[in-house]
Amino acid sequence: MKTSSSVPGTAALCLTAVLLALSRAAVFHFNSKLIPVPDGLLFALAGLGGDLGPLWLCLLAAVLLRSRLCAVLGTLYLMAVTALDLFNAGAMYQARLIFSYDLFLQIRNNTAVYRLEIAVACGLLLLLGLCNGCGLLRLARAPRRLAVPCLCVLLLLSAAATAGYELTRDSIFFKGYGTREWVLRPFHTAMLDFFRDREARLAARNASIHAQPQDGPTLATASRLLADPGTVRRFDAIVIVALESIDLAYLHGKNPDIPAVATRNLDALAREHVLFDNFFTAAQPTSRGLHALMASRLDYEADPPAATPSIFTAFAGAGYDTWFISTISGQWGDARSDITHRYQPAHVIFGEELSRKYGARVLKWGLDSALGFREAADILAGRKAGDRSVLFISTIDTHPNYGFVPPEGDACWRDDTVTASPFLLSLCHIDRAVGDFIRDLRQRGLLTEKTLVVITADHSAVQGANYTRRAAYAPDRIPLLFITGDGGILREWSTAYASQIDLPATLLTLSGILPPATFMGQDMRRPGSRAISVHDGVLEARDAAGTERISPRRQPAHPLSRWFSIFYPAETSVREKSKGN
């Protein structure tokens, strides 16, 4: 006769099975363009099999030993797997990532605004766990002659799935397609990777904090030529905005395929001020692009993770106060430690500070850029007479998988093309945020002839609803917009070829400050300037005549290779970067 607990226990086990299957299928569905459907279903089933191996082992022990403790352990394990798989399914749709130590650090510092959701989720999971416990206890008392063979078969299948994963996880099959591996990754591997990442992160952090510049390749011995700085124009405030994953071709004024309503503010600013036509990504993805913009360097990995001459240190030496503002979590990729110790701005603000100050919630990869712009405007407004400041703002709104949208009632909502595309809605959102920021500065009297706002991107986009048609991470033109109170600066050089490494040198020479010898970039006003980028271990130099591609390892005598060796004497090639953000 059935006990009263067997019905809810059986129902809970069935519900858990459905949840686990759906969560694995959801992770696969997100990657359906990378994985054929038959393979995807096989991967999801194999991943689920790998997850459940320890559960079968606990149940087998419970049946053979008639041990309630083993059934309870199996229940706890099942709840942990359920929680992780459901979380990963949601995280894939929210931000194209899965559980890791990076993600744990980010969540740990942003839980205050999610207390209600966390409490409800934990309560439901606990209720499901109690019911599952009843079901597993019932199964543990099943006749041995039936339960033991079935559990042994399931355990062997799970072992085969786990072994298959471990044998292939580092194979060429997954190269360049990390999200394939995510579909198969079993629970135990996720947990082991979590603790390995933690140890590696702590070791890297300690090295970053305690290392001295001489511990790595010598940075201070490089030499280079400087352009004639021409007319020096000293600004009291310089604001550099690095928009996430934006191509120059995302502006309607440069690409009629983009609806005019989506970028009306950026297009208006381009007409009123100075938009550069041939400004390129130097390196990507984000950490490499920001390294080029802040340190004027091409190889993020080859440079030591220690104090590096940067745009912050150079301006600070000339009496400027320096700020770095980002709307992502400072724990993501250990960004706070990296920015603070490597580039050395005087003040660092990340999503944690903005979230606490404004009571904002994280959406997708981070916070609304409007909060970063608001903070920057308040900083400028709070300066005393005679103060000079440099602010660097990094946004996240337009990072795939897109999710930010323009305000309710915005004209973008009345355009069918825009509303049908999450990418275009996100583009419209950042356009409005930039427009509101510039209007705010004007209304406060902060955008004068002594203020320079630079709008650019951290790197060219790799997605964007097919508006970009090139190989992943291939460098391309990105916006570079100079905005001042009088509207006319460097207009005669707006067609010059340059890349991100040239922007720091240009801003310094424009301000009458000699760039550090470690800067690879040059003043954009230098005659014969070229846009230098790195992609897949190859240096690319662009000008009006075309693109020259050089491998320093294979062509060490080429002038471009010799130039590169000045800054990286121990390097014979630019190493291929991992495809992360």
PyMOL commands that set and color helices and strands:
alter all, ss='L'
color gray80, all
select helices_A, chain A and resi 6-30+37-65+68-95+101-108+112-140+144-168+172-174+178-184+187-210+213-215+248-250+260-272+286-295+311-317+332-343+351-358+369-381+411-414+416-419+422-443+491-493+502-510+559-567
alter helices_A, ss='H'
color red, helices_A
select strands_A, chain A and resi 237-243+274-275+278-280+321-326+347-349+389-394+451-457+481-484+497-499+531-535+538-543+546-550
alter strands_A, ss='S'
color yellow, strands_A
deselect
rebuild
show_as cartoon
